[in-house]
């Protein structure tokens, strides 16, 4: 078969109807939704026309963003992480860049007399928090990710913000990573489909989205100095594949390079990552911005970086005064010829064409009030589908009629639900449920104002619901013993810049759960956490509900699942290990080099499969109050194009949603883990209802990356196809006969 030379899409992209050649030429599909009319010039043409009118100073103006998270704003500043002032003479709007993967971040400035932070945009900068991004991944529903992206971008646009530093997609190689809650799990396909959908949702509102952090920014420990060391083939088949697919699905306007090094070279100085792969192999047309402080010199421009982010303003707010790599050093490099003028032209072109493509010129922000109720419903619907039922012994859930008393224990469940910390944190509309607590540096521990206890009381008006804060396990156990059901809310706060030391619940919560379970075997544990945790008490409790950080109205979503108003449909986007000894690195690395060659491309469930380890809960796992059956498997293949179809039936007595997953087995001798996720769908079925599901497999998911040949290589042969409920539970088995193929990188 001839090498396919189209840079975007392949089988998956063809399936969603992208126009390949137009993307390769930098037009149509990337900008289709944002250009004012089909007869208008392309974003590339508009960028070229505008650039011809720009002076050297005008061009240089576009290449640094300034941090306006300060009390005294420069002219045009509104208090964002990154700001490029407008050039009115050219009609170029300002860039107002803000963190917002989960909701619009409002940066703390200082601490007020009440012990709470004052924020750079005041109370009007507060916003609606979505569930954590990892929770969105647990929904396995790209439509929800799109809706969530659309919602947060709408709120951003209404605050004057037109660039969101969203799209986090670093794979969960390290389950103790403090930012896992901002990312989308351990599998490239799941992460890419969810991330691409969120990016599309953001950009549908004419707000430009990044994708980040490129690449292998997979732990927070020593994040600004550590080198992620990994072979080219493994990198292409794992972390980079997630970025590649997500860029194809979402077309983000910008890529943010990370803090770390890859194989000894800083991300933002890494020509192999930025020039060879991103802009070369993938033909990415947008611009590369640094993470804040992620630049390492003016020659980053030659390595592929286009814009330096977050330069500190001086006391006079002179936006023309340069303080780092792309200020005066860039002008000097242009003058002495070490950086050619053609590179400057390319840097500016990339920024302008993305601004045109997403609609920043044609659809400027309009300040207006937020529709808080409608936006909270978007968040609640996402949380409802993100909650994963991990255990349900003797069908303890949903809570049965006849229950007269419930003990609610711990987790501030009387007041709200936990959120993650750092730049992804959202200061909720109306303020936190309880006073926020300083978590170190700029991080705060914030509980969103949505009480699970109050929501349960509303749904169960005839049941006595009593709260205990869990600070005294003996007192909590006594309350549990006197109640029909005990529900323990266990929390794990995670945040940017800090990794967890281990996978245990903090603050002696395991002992609390043990005490409550000993007092009442009808105990339920609800987890609000940033990633996998150990469960030494698992055999002692009746049910376990994984609620993640559930966002606005997360308390309502939890209550609806516990009572059965909502049938749980979440599936794990990460493997839960039994303990740290099952991980490729049992102790999180504090060294300056992390060896990811240990697992290579076998991230998460692939590692567990390869090493024949039994996890606590496998990737893709989740229970329902219904049961779903799979039948009528049909596999068709033509060359390297494989389609899998089957029927899903709701065998239970209540409506519910299911997520059938399709995995492919890799040929013996390929050096790969036993299987890969190659497709999934989420279906909603009434009792007894059936629905046909069809999955088209991207050929790259059947391939290995041939480093010497610089191409994806699909080996001829018979590939096992398995359809199941998780990466360890399969109901249907078939084979696909595949022809050898070579695919452009």
C-alpha positions in Angstrom: 0.0 0.0 0.0 1.3 3.5 -0.8 2.3 5.8 2.0 -0.6 8.1 2.9 0.8 11.6 2.9 -2.1 13.6 4.3 -1.0 15.2 7.6 -4.4 15.3 9.4 -6.9 12.7 10.2 -6.4 9.3 8.5 -9.3 6.9 9.2 -10.8 8.7 12.3 -10.6 12.1 10.6 -12.2 10.7 7.5 -15.0 9.3 9.6 -15.8 12.7 11.0 -15.8 14.3 7.6 -12.7 16.5 7.7 -11.4 17.9 4.4 -7.9 16.7 4.5 -6.3 18.7 1.7 -7.8 21.9 3.0 -6.3 21.3 6.4 -2.9 20.6 4.9 -3.1 23.9 3.0 -4.0 25.7 6.3 -7.6 26.6 5.4 -11.2 25.3 5.5 -11.5 22.7 8.2 -9.4 24.5 10.7 -11.3 27.7 10.3 -14.6 26.5 8.9 -16.8 27.5 11.8 -15.2 30.9 12.3 -14.7 32.6 9.0 -17.4 35.2 8.4 -18.5 33.8 5.1 -17.6 31.0 2.7 -16.5 33.6 0.1 -14.1 35.3 2.5 -10.4 35.0 2.2 -8.9 32.1 4.3 -7.3 32.8 7.6 -3.9 32.4 6.0 -4.6 34.9 3.3 -6.0 37.4 5.8 -3.0 37.0 8.0 -0.7 37.5 5.0 -2.5 40.7 4.0 -2.4 42.1 7.5 1.3 41.2 8.0 2.2 43.3 4.9 1.0 46.4 6.8 3.0 45.7 10.0 6.3 47.3 10.9 9.0 45.4 12.7 7.9 46.9 16.0 4.3 45.8 15.3 5.4 42.3 14.6 7.6 42.2 17.7 4.7 43.5 19.7 2.8 40.2 19.1 5.6 37.9 20.4 5.4 38.5 24.2 2.4 38.3 26.5 2.4 40.2 29.8 1.1 39.1 33.2 -1.7 41.4 34.3 -2.5 39.4 37.5 -1.7 42.7 39.3 -3.7 45.3 41.3 -2.9 48.2 39.0 -3.8 47.3 35.4 -2.1 48.7 32.3 -4.3 50.4 29.7 -6.7 47.7 28.3 -5.7 45.1 30.9 -8.4 43.2 32.7 -6.4 40.9 35.0 -5.4 37.9 33.0 -2.3 35.6 32.9 -1.3 36.8 29.5 -2.0 40.1 27.7 -1.0 41.6 24.4 -2.4 45.0 24.0 -4.4 45.9 20.9 -2.9 47.6 17.8 -5.9 49.8 16.8 -4.1 51.3 13.8 -4.1 47.8 12.3 -7.4 46.6 13.7 -5.6 43.9 15.8 -7.6 43.1 19.0 -5.9 42.5 22.3 -5.1 39.0 23.4 -6.6 38.3 26.9 -5.3 34.9 27.9 -6.7 33.1 31.0 -6.5 29.7 32.6 -9.7 27.9 32.2 -9.6 24.1 31.6 -12.4 23.5 34.2 -13.8 27.0 34.4 -12.6 30.6 34.3 -9.8 31.2 36.8 -9.8 34.4 38.9 -6.3 34.9 40.3 -5.8 35.7 44.0 -4.0 38.9 44.6 -3.6 39.2 48.4 -5.4 38.2 51.6 -8.1 40.4 52.9 -9.0 41.2 56.5 -11.4 38.2 56.6 -8.5 35.9 55.8 -9.9 35.2 52.3 -8.1 36.3 49.1 -8.9 39.3 47.1 -9.1 38.5 43.4 -7.7 40.3 40.4 -11.1 40.7 38.7 -13.1 41.0 41.9 -16.3 39.0 42.5 -17.3 39.6 38.8 -14.4 37.3 37.9 -15.9 34.3 39.7 -17.3 31.6 37.4 -18.9 28.2 37.1 -16.7 25.2 37.8 -17.1 22.1 35.6 -16.2 18.8 37.2 -12.4 18.1 37.0 -11.1 17.3 33.6 -10.4 13.7 34.8 -14.0 13.5 35.7 -15.1 14.6 32.3 -12.9 11.8 30.9 -14.7 9.4 33.2 -18.0 10.3 31.4 -16.5 8.8 28.2 -18.9 11.3 26.4 -17.3 13.8 24.0 -20.6 15.6 23.7 -20.4 16.6 27.4 -16.8 17.8 26.9 -17.9 19.9 23.9 -20.8 21.3 26.0 -18.5 22.0 28.9 -16.0 23.8 26.7 -18.7 25.8 25.1 -20.0 26.8 28.6 -16.6 28.0 30.0 -15.8 29.8 26.8 -19.1 31.6 27.0 -18.3 32.7 30.5 -14.8 33.8 29.5 -16.1 35.8 26.5 -18.6 37.5 28.8 -15.7 38.6 31.0 -13.6 40.0 28.1 -11.3 37.0 27.7 -10.6 35.6 24.2 -7.9 33.0 24.8 -8.2 30.0 27.2 -5.2 28.1 28.4 -7.1 24.9 28.3 -6.8 21.6 26.6 -4.6 19.7 29.1 -3.8 16.2 27.8 -0.7 14.9 29.5 -1.2 11.2 30.0 -1.4 9.7 33.5 2.0 8.0 33.6 2.3 9.0 37.2 -0.9 8.5 39.2 0.5 10.7 42.1 0.9 13.7 39.7 -0.7 16.7 41.3 -2.3 17.8 38.0 -3.9 14.6 36.9 -7.2 16.0 37.8 -6.6 18.6 35.0 -5.9 15.9 32.4 -7.8 13.2 30.7 -6.5 9.8 31.8 -4.0 7.3 30.6 -5.2 6.3 27.1 -4.3 8.4 24.0 -7.6 7.8 22.1 -9.9 8.5 25.1 -7.9 11.6 26.0 -7.8 12.9 22.5 -11.4 12.5 21.7 -12.4 14.2 25.0 -9.8 17.0 24.6 -10.6 17.6 21.0 -14.3 17.9 21.8 -13.6 20.4 24.6 -11.4 22.5 22.4 -14.0 22.5 19.6 -16.6 23.7 22.2 -14.3 26.5 23.4 -13.6 27.7 19.9 -17.2 27.5 18.8 -17.6 30.6 21.0 -14.8 32.5 19.2 -12.5 32.0 22.1 -9.1 30.5 21.1 -7.9 27.4 23.0 -4.5 26.0 23.6 -3.6 22.4 24.0 -0.9 21.7 26.7 1.7 20.9 28.0 3.7 19.7 25.0 5.2 17.3 25.9 5.7 14.6 28.5 5.0 17.0 31.4 3.9 14.1 33.4 4.8 15.0 37.0 5.0 18.1 39.1 8.1 17.1 41.2 11.0 19.1 39.8 8.7 20.1 36.9 10.9 23.0 35.8 14.1 21.0 35.7 13.3 17.3 35.2 14.0 15.5 31.9 11.4 13.0 30.7 13.6 10.4 29.0 11.9 8.1 26.5 12.6 6.5 23.1 11.1 8.0 19.9 8.9 5.0 19.1 7.4 4.8 22.6 6.9 8.6 22.7 5.1 8.6 19.3 2.8 5.7 20.4 1.7 7.2 23.7 2.0 10.9 24.8 2.6 12.3 21.3 -0.2 10.2 19.8 -2.6 11.8 22.3 -1.6 15.3 21.2 -1.6 14.3 17.5 -5.1 13.0 17.6 -6.5 15.8 19.8 -5.0 18.4 17.5 -6.8 16.7 14.5 -10.1 16.5 16.4 -10.0 20.0 18.0 -7.8 22.2 15.9 -6.6 24.3 18.8 -5.2 27.8 17.9 -2.1 27.4 20.0 0.1 24.7 21.5 1.7 25.4 24.9 5.1 23.9 25.4 5.9 22.6 28.9 8.4 23.3 31.6 10.3 20.0 31.6 12.9 18.6 29.3 12.5 15.7 26.9 15.6 13.6 26.5 17.7 16.4 28.0 16.3 19.3 25.9 13.8 21.9 27.3 10.3 21.5 25.8 10.3 25.1 24.5 13.8 24.8 23.1 13.1 21.4 21.6 13.4 21.6 17.8 12.6 17.9 17.4 9.3 18.3 19.2 8.3 21.7 17.8 9.8 21.9 14.3 10.3 18.2 13.3 7.1 16.7 14.7 4.5 19.4 15.5 5.1 21.8 12.6 6.8 19.3 10.3 5.2 15.9 10.4 1.8 17.1 11.7 1.7 20.3 9.6 0.3 22.2 12.6 -0.6 25.8 11.4 -1.1 27.5 14.7 1.4 29.1 17.1 3.5 27.7 20.0 3.4 29.7 23.2 5.6 28.9 26.2 4.3 28.0 29.6 4.8 30.9 32.0 8.5 31.2 32.5 9.1 28.2 30.2 11.5 30.0 27.8 15.2 29.5 27.9 16.7 32.0 25.5 16.2 33.8 22.3 17.1 30.8 20.2 13.9 29.2 21.3 12.5 31.0 18.3 14.6 28.8 16.0 13.5 25.7 17.9 9.9 26.5 17.1 8.6 28.7 19.9 6.5 31.6 18.6 5.5 33.5 21.7 6.9 33.9 25.2 4.2 34.0 27.9 3.6 36.0 31.0 6.4 38.6 31.1 6.2 40.7 34.3 5.2 44.3 33.8 7.5 47.0 35.2 6.3 49.6 37.6 5.4 51.9 34.7 3.6 49.3 32.7 5.7 49.9 29.6 4.7 47.1 27.3 7.6 47.9 25.0 10.2 47.2 27.7 11.5 43.7 27.4 12.4 41.4 30.3 13.2 38.0 28.8 13.9 35.9 25.7 11.7 37.6 23.0 12.2 41.2 24.1 15.4 43.0 23.2 17.4 39.8 22.7 15.1 38.9 19.8 15.5 42.3 18.1 19.2 42.0 18.5 19.2 38.5 17.0 17.1 39.7 14.0 19.5 42.6 13.5 22.7 40.4 13.5 21.1 37.7 11.4 21.2 34.9 13.9 17.4 34.7 13.5 16.3 35.4 9.9 13.4 37.8 9.1 11.5 34.9 7.6 11.3 33.3 11.0 9.8 36.5 12.5 7.3 36.5 9.6 6.3 32.9 10.3 5.9 33.6 14.1 3.5 36.5 13.5 1.7 34.7 10.7 0.9 31.8 12.9 -0.5 34.0 15.6 -2.6 36.1 13.3 -4.0 33.1 11.3 -5.2 31.4 14.5 -6.8 34.6 15.6 -8.6 34.9 12.3 -9.5 31.2 12.2 -11.2 31.2 15.6 -12.9 34.5 15.1 -11.0 36.9 17.4 -11.1 39.7 14.8 -14.7 39.2 13.8 -16.4 38.4 17.1 -14.9 40.5 19.9 -16.0 39.8 23.5 -19.0 41.6 24.8 -19.1 42.1 28.6 -22.4 40.8 30.0 -23.8 39.0 33.0 -23.3 35.2 33.2 -26.3 32.9 33.1 -25.3 31.1 36.3 -28.2 28.7 36.5 -27.9 27.5 32.9 -24.2 27.1 33.2 -24.5 25.2 36.5 -26.8 22.7 34.8 -24.1 22.0 32.2 -21.7 21.2 35.0 -24.3 19.1 36.8 -25.1 17.0 33.7 -21.4 16.3 33.2 -21.0 15.3 36.9 -23.9 12.9 36.6 -22.3 11.0 33.8 -18.8 11.2 35.3 -19.6 9.5 38.6 -18.3 5.9 38.7 -19.9 3.2 40.8 -17.0 1.1 41.8 -18.7 -1.3 44.2 -22.3 -2.2 45.0 -22.4 -5.2 47.3 -25.8 -6.7 47.7 -27.2 -3.9 45.5 -27.0 -1.5 48.5 -27.4 1.4 46.0 -29.6 3.0 45.1 -30.7 3.7 48.6 -33.7 1.6 49.2 -37.2 2.7 50.3 -37.8 2.2 53.9 -34.6 3.7 55.1 -35.3 6.0 58.0 -31.9 7.4 59.0 -28.7 8.2 57.2 -25.4 9.3 58.8 -23.3 11.7 56.6 -19.7 11.7 57.7 -16.8 13.8 56.7 -15.6 15.7 53.7 -17.6 18.9 54.6 -20.5 17.2 52.9 -22.9 19.4 54.8 -21.6 22.4 52.9 -20.1 21.6 49.6 -17.8 19.5 47.4 -14.0 19.7 47.0 -12.1 21.2 44.0 -8.5 20.9 42.8 -5.9 23.7 43.3 -3.6 25.8 41.2 -4.2 27.5 37.9 -7.1 25.2 37.1 -9.0 26.3 40.3 -12.2 28.2 39.8 -13.5 30.6 42.4 -17.2 29.8 42.3 -20.0 32.2 41.9 -21.2 33.3 45.3 -17.9 32.2 46.9 -16.7 28.9 48.4 -19.0 26.8 50.6 -16.7 27.3 53.6 -13.8 29.7 54.1 -11.0 28.7 51.7 -7.7 27.5 53.3 -4.3 28.5 52.0 -2.7 25.5 50.4 0.8 26.9 49.7 2.1 29.5 47.3 -0.9 30.7 45.2 -3.0 27.6 45.8 -6.2 27.5 47.9 -8.3 24.7 49.1 -11.8 25.5 47.8 -15.1 23.7 48.3 -17.8 24.5 45.7 -21.1 25.5 47.3 -23.2 22.4 46.5 -23.9 20.3 49.6 -24.5 16.5 49.1 -26.2 16.3 52.4 -28.7 19.1 51.6 -29.4 17.5 48.2 -30.1 14.2 49.8 -32.4 15.8 52.3 -34.3 17.4 49.4 -34.6 14.0 47.6 -35.4 12.1 50.8 -37.7 14.4 52.8 -38.9 11.7 55.1 -35.4 10.4 56.1 -33.5 11.7 59.1 -30.1 12.8 57.8 -27.4 13.6 60.4 -24.0 15.1 59.8 -20.7 14.4 61.6 -17.4 16.0 60.5 -15.4 12.8 60.9 -12.8 14.4 63.2 -13.4 11.8 65.9 -13.7 8.2 64.5 -15.3 6.9 67.7 -18.0 9.5 67.6 -18.5 8.9 63.8 -18.8 5.1 64.4 -21.4 5.7 67.1 -23.5 7.7 64.7 -23.1 5.1 62.0 -24.2 2.4 64.3 -27.4 4.2 65.2 -28.2 4.9 61.5 -29.7 2.6 58.8 -27.0 3.7 56.4 -23.7 5.5 56.8 -22.1 7.5 54.0 -18.5 8.6 54.4 -17.3 11.4 52.2 -13.5 10.9 51.7 -11.4 13.7 50.1 -8.0 14.0 48.6 -6.9 17.5 47.6 -4.5 17.7 44.7 -3.0 20.8 43.1 -0.5 22.1 40.6 3.2 22.2 41.6 2.8 19.4 44.2 2.7 15.7 43.7 1.1 13.3 46.2 3.7 11.3 48.3 1.6 8.1 47.9 -1.8 6.8 46.9 -3.3 6.8 50.4 -6.1 9.0 51.5 -4.7 11.8 53.6 -5.6 12.9 57.2 -6.2 9.3 58.6 -9.4 8.9 56.5 -8.7 5.2 56.0 -8.9 4.7 59.8 -12.2 6.7 59.8 -13.7 4.5 57.1 -12.6 1.3 58.9 -14.3 2.5 62.1 -17.5 3.4 60.4 -17.6 0.1 58.4 -17.0 -1.9 61.6 -20.0 -0.1 63.2 -22.3 -0.4 60.2 -21.8 -2.9 57.3 -24.2 -0.8 55.3 -21.6 1.8 54.7 -21.0 3.8 51.5 -17.8 5.6 50.6 -18.0 8.6 48.3 -14.6 9.7 47.0 -13.8 13.3 46.0 -10.3 13.0 44.7 -7.8 13.9 42.0 -6.8 10.5 40.9 -6.4 6.8 41.9 -6.3 6.0 45.6 -5.7 2.8 47.6 -8.7 1.3 49.4 -7.5 -1.0 52.3 -11.1 -0.9 53.5 -12.7 -2.0 50.3 -13.9 -5.5 51.5 -15.5 -3.9 54.6 -17.8 -1.4 53.0 -21.0 -2.0 51.0 -20.5 0.4 48.2 -18.0 2.8 46.7 -18.8 5.8 44.6 -16.1 7.7 42.7 -17.3 11.3 42.4 -13.9 13.0 41.6 -14.1 16.8 41.9 -17.7 17.2 40.8 -18.0 21.0 40.3 -21.0 23.2 40.4 -24.0 21.3 41.6 -21.8 18.3 42.3 -23.7 17.7 45.5 -26.9 17.3 43.6 -25.3 14.9 41.1 -23.9 12.7 43.9 -27.3 12.7 45.6 -29.1 11.7 42.4 -26.8 8.8 41.9 -27.1 7.6 45.5 -30.9 7.7 45.3 -31.2 6.2 41.8 -32.6 9.3 40.2 -29.6 9.0 38.0 -28.3 5.6 36.9 -24.4 5.8 37.2 -22.7 5.5 33.9 -19.1 6.7 34.5 -16.1 4.5 33.6 -12.6 4.8 34.9 -10.2 6.8 32.6 -7.3 5.5 34.7 -6.3 2.2 36.3 -6.5 2.1 40.1 -3.5 0.1 41.4 -3.6 -2.1 44.4 -0.7 -0.2 45.7 2.5 1.7 44.7 4.5 -1.5 44.1 2.4 -2.2 41.0 3.6 1.1 39.3 6.6 1.4 37.0 8.2 3.6 39.6 7.0 2.6 43.1 8.5 5.8 44.5 7.9 9.1 42.7 11.1 10.2 41.2 12.9 13.2 42.7 15.8 12.9 40.3 16.6 15.2 37.5 15.9 12.4 35.0 12.8 10.2 34.9 13.1 7.0 32.9 9.9 6.5 31.0 11.5 3.8 29.0 10.6 1.5 31.9 7.0 1.3 30.6 7.6 3.0 27.2 4.3 3.2 25.4 2.7 0.7 27.9 1.0 3.5 29.9 -1.7 2.5 32.5 -3.7 -0.5 31.7 -1.1 -1.6 29.0 1.5 -1.8 31.8 -0.8 -3.9 33.9 -1.6 -6.2 31.0 2.0 -6.5 29.9 3.2 -7.4 33.5 0.1 -9.5 34.2 -0.8 -7.4 37.3 -4.3 -7.5 38.9 -5.3 -3.9 39.5 -7.7 -2.7 42.2 -10.0 -1.5 39.4 -9.2 -1.7 35.7 -9.3 1.0 33.1 -12.8 1.4 31.7 -14.5 -0.2 34.7 -17.8 1.1 36.1 -21.0 -0.4 37.4 -24.6 0.5 36.7 -28.0 -0.1 38.2 -28.8 -1.9 35.0 -27.0 -4.7 33.1 -26.0 -4.5 29.4 -25.4 -7.2 26.9 -23.4 -7.3 23.7 -24.2 -9.4 20.7 -24.0 -9.7 16.9 -20.3 -8.8 16.4 -19.3 -8.1 12.9 -15.8 -7.1 11.8 -15.1 -5.8 8.3 -11.7 -4.9 7.0 -10.4 -3.4 3.8 -6.6 -3.0 3.7 -5.8 -1.2 7.0 -9.3 0.2 7.4 -11.2 -1.8 10.0 -14.8 -1.3 11.1 -16.4 -3.1 14.1 -20.1 -3.2 14.6 -22.2 -4.9 17.3 -25.5 -4.6 19.3 -25.9 -3.3 22.8 -29.0 -4.2 24.8 -30.2 -3.0 28.2 -31.0 -6.2 30.1 -32.0 -4.4 33.3 -35.3 -3.0 34.5 -34.3 0.7 34.5 -33.1 3.1 31.9 -29.3 3.7 31.8 -26.2 4.6 29.8 -23.5 2.2 28.8 -20.0 2.6 27.3 -19.0 -0.4 25.2 -15.3 -0.4 24.5 -13.4 -2.0 21.6 -9.8 -3.2 22.0 -7.4 -4.7 19.5 -4.7 -7.2 20.3 -1.3 -6.5 18.9 0.7 -9.1 16.9 3.1 -11.3 18.8 6.7 -10.1 18.5 5.6 -6.4 18.0 7.1 -5.4 21.3 3.7 -3.9 22.3 1.5 -4.4 25.3 -1.3 -7.0 24.7 -4.1 -4.7 23.7 -5.1 -1.1 22.9 -8.3 0.8 23.1 -9.4 1.5 19.5 -12.9 2.8 19.9 -15.9 3.4 22.2 -19.3 4.8 22.3 -21.8 5.9 24.9 -25.4 4.8 24.4 -28.6 5.6 26.3 -31.1 2.7 26.5 -34.5 2.1 28.0 -35.1 -1.3 29.6 -35.1 -4.0 26.9 -34.0 -1.5 24.2 -31.1 -2.4 21.8 -28.9 -0.1 19.7 -26.3 -0.9 17.0 -22.9 0.6 17.6 -20.2 1.0 14.8 -16.6 1.9 15.5 -14.1 2.7 12.7 -10.5 2.1 13.9 -7.8 4.7 13.1 -5.0 2.7 11.4 -2.4 4.3 13.6 -4.0 2.4 16.5 -3.1 -0.8 14.7 0.5 0.4 14.0 3.9 0.7 15.5 6.1 3.7 14.8 9.0 2.8 12.6 11.7 5.2 13.7 14.2 4.3 11.0 11.6 4.5 8.3 10.0 7.6 9.9 6.4 6.3 9.4 3.7 4.4 11.0 3.9 0.7 10.0 0.9 -1.7 10.1 1.9 -5.3 9.9 -0.1 -7.7 7.8 -2.0 -10.3 9.9 -5.0 -11.3 11.9 -5.7 -8.8 14.7 -7.9 -10.0 17.7 -10.9 -7.7 18.3 -12.5 -7.7 21.7 -15.6 -5.8 22.8 -16.2 -5.4 26.5 -17.2 -3.5 29.6 -13.6 -2.6 30.6 -10.0 -3.4 29.6 -10.4 -6.7 31.6 -14.0 -7.7 30.9 -14.8 -8.8 27.3 -18.0 -10.2 26.0 -17.4 -10.4 22.2 -14.3 -11.8 20.4 -13.4 -11.6 16.7 -10.6 -11.0 14.3 -9.7 -8.4 11.6 -7.6 -9.4 8.6 -5.3 -6.4 8.0 -3.1 -5.7 5.0 0.4 -4.2 5.5 0.5 -0.4 5.3 2.8 2.5 5.8 1.3 5.8 7.1 2.9 9.2 7.1 4.0 10.3 10.5 
